[in-house]
Amino acid sequence: MLTGRPQPGLSVARLVEHYPRLYHASAAGSWPSLQRHGLLPTTHLVETAELPAERRHELLTRRRTATVELDHPRYGRVVLRDQLPLRPELLSPKLVGVTFEQWLGLLNERVFFWLHPRRLAGLLSARICRDRPFDVLTLDTASLVAAHRERVRLSPINSGSALYPNAAVRGPGTFARIEDYPWAERRRTRPVADAVAELAVIGGVPDLTEHVIAVDRYLGPALTGRLWPEGSLPADPAIG
């Protein structure tokens, strides 16, 4: 328990205490490939997909206005999610220290997790997602952070969304190391669910199965089945 003046940063112990689980929503049918190869960032997937140079450049520097499927020579079917929530005319004025293309580059080199089930529920209930199937991965926060702490970054915002004129200002400093994250400042005015929005891992999580607790199939916000391990459906009212 902390005593005296609140510390501005965040300890791993406190991160795990408040966010013991991480959540990642991937395209339905992704789990078998993720189980074999891990969760890899867009940059790696595109650069190793044996695509023409112009196509690689397009996928990594331009906003994806539709879901892109690649037939990858190593990983099989790869799905790159659309980036419709990133509206250039709204995001560009909010960027500090980076261009729009550079911001896309920052996102493409990371994989992302929600830290709270309410955040996951918000994604799955969104208009563009509510009729789509997803493979939702639940991971152990302590395990993942122990393995990848030096590449873990925390964000106070949904870094992949800018839908309204009041979108948050953002730049390279949006992503902070755990110990540098402004936890005390955020908690003064926000509940735990909103104090940290995202956990990102630079370079991905190749050892994904070492940290996964469960994989479930959702149709939008509706839980429809357990994919791994086999067993009964989880009872999580915050999500399902």
Summary of the structure (lengths in Angstrom):
residues: 240
radius of gyration: 17.7
end to end distance: 33.0
largest distance: 58.2
contacts: 698
relative contact order: 0.21
helix: 35%
strand: 25%
